[in-house]
Amino acid sequence: MRKTTKILATMLAALSLLASRGASAQNAVASTRDFDLYSDTWVATDALGRTLPVGAQLPAPRKDKTVAMFYFLWHGLHGSPGPLDISKMVASNPKTPAWGEVGAFHWWGEPEVGYFRSDDPWIARRNLSLLQDAGADVLFVDATNAATYPVESKVLMDTMRQMRAQGMKTPQIAYILHSHEVPTVDFIRLHVPKR
């Protein structure tokens, strides 16, 4: 069974449970205090048969810890032909894969939702929802090569604002810098929307 089917089944079960208790879907979205997807009870098994720990196997949540994730906004950008999928390249020719051009962006494999662009609001909302369900507190957005992706950043920030206005939690955002720090910070200050 695909991961998507399991996630959708879990979400439908949670909505059914809420409906059976007399809660409307609108009220469930409006208040996360009353709506729990019970993501801490989800089960999964990968292609190698490895499973996620459940129940008593899990440690208790630690309130003094912050969960941070790297987040990349380059997906579908930079004019790379493609999509260039490393998994498919290696599967078709393991000894000498036909890599894309030097400097072209490659996907490690096809995402669950298919190849996408980071300027798609649906993708931003889905990613933020899944990251919140996974317990992420902070997203570190990659701007290490002085590429700030202002359009994609705006989509991410606007989506966060909408979700918070609907009563949902979303992770905080921080940018990771390396090259050309001062002009990159100036560009982010001027062009990336504030929360």
N, C-alpha and C positions, 0 to 999 in steps of 0.2 A: 504494500500500500504506500502510495506516495506521501511525502511529508505534508504536502498541501492538503490532502484529503484528511489526514489526522488532525491538522490544525483547524480546518473548517468544521470537522465533526466535533471537536472540543468546543469551538466557539458556539456552534448550534446547540450543543448540550447545555452550555452555560446560559444561553438566551432562553432555551426552553425552561430551565430551572427558574429563571427570573420570571418568565411569563406564568409559570404554574404558581408562583407566589403572589401573582397579581401585579407585578411591576411591568410598566410599559417599556418598550425599547427606548423611547425618547427619554424617560427618566433614568434608564440605565446609562445612557451616553452622557446625560447631564451631570451625573455625580459618580465619580470613581469610588467614592466611599461606599456606595451601595452596589457597585458592579465589580466583580472580581472574575477574571478569566481563569483563575486557579492555575496559572502558568507554573506554579511550583508543584503541580501534580501531573504535568504532561509527561508522557513516556515517549521514547524514541529508540530506534535501533538502526544503525547505519548498515551499509552494504557489506561490511566485514563482520556483522553480527554483534558489534559492541552496543551496549545499552547505557542509557543514562541512569544514574542512581535515583532511587525513589524512596519515599517514606523514611524509615529509620536510618537508611544509608546516608541521608543528607545531613550535613551539619546544620545547626541552628543558624538563622540569619544573624549576622554581626552588624550591629548598628554603628560601630566605630570604623567601618571600612567603606571606602568609596570605590565603586566599580566604574572604570573608564575604558572606553573603546576608541580605537582609531576609526575614522570615517573619511572616506575618499569621495570627492565630488567629480572626478575626471571621467566617470563611466559614460561612454558614448561620445566623447569629445576628442579634440585634437586632430580631427580629420583623418584618423587612421582608417585604412580600408578594413573591411571586416564584417562581422566580428572575427577577430583572430582568437581562436580557442585552443589553448595549450593542450588540454585533455584530448581533444579530437586530433590535433596534430601528432601527438605522441602515439595515440591509438592507431592512427593510419600508417605511421612509419616510425616505430620505436627507435630504430638505430640512427636515422637521420631525419628528424622531423623537419617539415618545410616551414620554418619560422617566418614570421612577417619581417618587414624591413626593420633595420636597426633603428631604435627609437620609437617604433610603433607600439601602441598600447595593446596588450594581450589580456584576454580573460583567462583565468585559471581553469574555468569550466563554465558551462551554461548555467546561469542562475535559475532558481526554482521558477521565477516569473518570466524567464526568457531574458535575452539581452535587452538592456534598457539604457535610458539616458537619465542622468541625475537631475535634469531640469523638469522632470515629470512629477507633478504634485502628488499623484497617486503613489508613486514609488517612495517619495519622501514620507508621506503619511504612513505607509505600510512599514517602512524601515523604522520610523520613530516608534510606532506601536510595538513592533517586535522587540526593539531594544529596551523599551520601557518594561515590557513583560519579562525580559531577561534580567531586569534589575540594574540596567546601566544608569549611572548617575550623571556621567559626563561623556560627551563626544569630543575627541580631539580631531579637528578637521585638518587635513594635510595641506599646508601651504609652504612646504619646505623648499620648493623650487620657485618661489615667488609667484606661483600661479594661484590666484585667489578665487577664481570662478564666481564672479559677482552675481551672475544670473542664477546659477545653481544655489549659491548661498542665500539669495533672496527667496527662492522657492522653499528651501529648508526652513528659514526663519519665519516666513509667512505661514507655512504649514504648522510650525510649532505654536505660533500665536493663535491660529484657529483652533488647534487641539486644546490649548490651555483655556481658551474662551468657552469651550464646551465642557470644561471640568476635568479634562484628562491631564495626566502628568507627562512631561517629556524631559529627556536629559538636558543638562546645561551644555553650552557650546564653548570650546576654546580652540584657538588656532595654533598649530605647531609651525614654527618658522625656522629657517636655517639660512638660506642665502638672501641677500638684499633685505635684511630685516627692517631697516628704517623705512625705505619706500614701500615695503609690503604692509607694514603696520599703518602707514599713512593712507595707503589705498584701501585697506580694510575699514579704517575709521571713516573715510569719505564715501565709500561705495557699498559696503555691506550693511544691510539694514540692522538697526539696533533692535533688541528684543523689546 
